[in-house]
Amino acid sequence: MLKKTLALLIASGILWSGGCVPAPRMHMDISWPWFPVFYVPFGLVSMALYFLPTIVILARRKKNVLGPILVNILLGWTVVGWIAALIWAIVVDE
């Protein structure tokens, strides 16, 4: 179950990360070979921050993983959804 969830997380992260990295503009004073140096780390950090609740859930090996992960993936772009998923990830299972 954990491997399938992790594979789903990586696949959705790849799909969502396309909107995180801004497209290069032709009038920018930056040459194309430097593009990955500046924007790829930004995309990776922003994707890790977006999926922070899911990372916490998987690291803590919680029993209920589907609910918070779906909230993070589907509603994480809203601040309220991201905070709800983070709180859900931090709360201790009973």
C-alpha positions as CSV (number, residue, x, y, z in Angstrom):
1,M,0.0,0.0,0.0
2,L,2.8,2.4,0.9
3,K,4.6,1.8,-2.5
4,K,1.4,2.4,-4.4
5,T,0.8,5.6,-2.5
6,L,4.3,6.8,-3.0
7,A,4.1,6.0,-6.8
8,L,0.8,8.0,-6.9
9,L,2.4,10.9,-5.1
10,I,5.3,11.0,-7.5
11,A,3.1,10.8,-10.6
12,S,0.8,13.5,-9.4
13,G,3.8,15.6,-8.3
14,I,5.2,15.4,-11.8
15,L,1.8,16.5,-13.3
16,W,1.4,19.3,-10.8
17,S,4.9,20.6,-11.0
18,G,4.4,21.7,-14.6
19,G,2.5,24.7,-13.2
20,C,5.1,25.5,-10.6
21,V,8.0,26.4,-12.8
22,P,7.5,29.6,-14.8
23,A,8.2,29.5,-18.5
24,P,11.2,31.4,-19.8
25,R,10.6,34.6,-21.5
26,M,12.6,35.6,-24.6
27,H,13.4,39.1,-23.3
28,M,14.9,37.9,-20.1
29,D,18.6,38.7,-19.6
30,I,19.4,35.0,-18.8
31,S,20.8,32.5,-21.2
32,W,19.0,29.3,-21.8
33,P,21.7,27.0,-20.4
34,W,21.3,28.6,-17.0
35,F,17.5,28.0,-16.9
36,P,17.7,24.6,-15.1
37,V,20.1,26.0,-12.5
38,F,17.6,28.6,-11.4
39,Y,14.2,27.1,-11.9
40,V,14.6,23.4,-11.3
41,P,15.5,23.8,-7.6
42,F,12.7,26.3,-7.2
43,G,10.3,23.7,-8.7
44,L,11.5,20.9,-6.5
45,V,11.4,23.0,-3.3
46,S,7.9,24.3,-4.1
47,M,6.7,20.8,-4.9
48,A,8.1,19.5,-1.6
49,L,6.4,22.3,0.3
50,Y,3.1,21.6,-1.5
51,F,3.3,17.9,-0.6
52,L,4.6,18.4,3.0
53,P,1.4,17.0,4.6
54,T,1.7,13.9,2.4
55,I,5.4,13.5,3.3
56,V,4.5,13.8,7.0
57,I,1.8,11.2,6.6
58,L,4.1,8.7,4.9
59,A,6.9,9.3,7.3
60,R,4.8,8.7,10.3
61,R,3.2,5.6,8.8
62,K,-0.3,6.6,9.7
63,K,-3.2,4.2,9.4
64,N,-5.6,6.5,7.5
65,V,-3.5,7.7,4.5
66,L,-6.0,8.1,1.7
67,G,-8.1,10.9,3.1
68,P,-5.3,13.4,3.9
69,I,-3.4,12.6,0.7
70,L,-6.5,13.3,-1.4
71,V,-7.2,16.5,0.5
72,N,-3.6,17.5,-0.1
73,I,-3.6,16.7,-3.8
74,L,-7.1,18.0,-4.6
75,L,-7.4,21.0,-2.2
76,G,-3.8,21.7,-1.4
77,W,-3.7,24.7,-3.8
78,T,-6.1,26.5,-1.4
79,V,-4.5,27.6,1.8
80,V,-7.4,26.2,3.8
81,G,-7.1,22.7,2.2
82,W,-3.3,22.6,2.7
83,I,-3.6,23.6,6.4
84,A,-6.4,21.0,6.9
85,A,-4.2,18.3,5.3
86,L,-1.3,19.3,7.5
87,I,-3.3,19.3,10.7
88,W,-4.8,15.9,9.7
89,A,-1.3,14.6,9.1
90,I,0.0,15.8,12.5
91,V,-2.9,14.6,14.6
92,V,-2.1,11.4,16.4
93,D,-4.0,8.2,15.4
94,E,-6.1,6.7,18.1
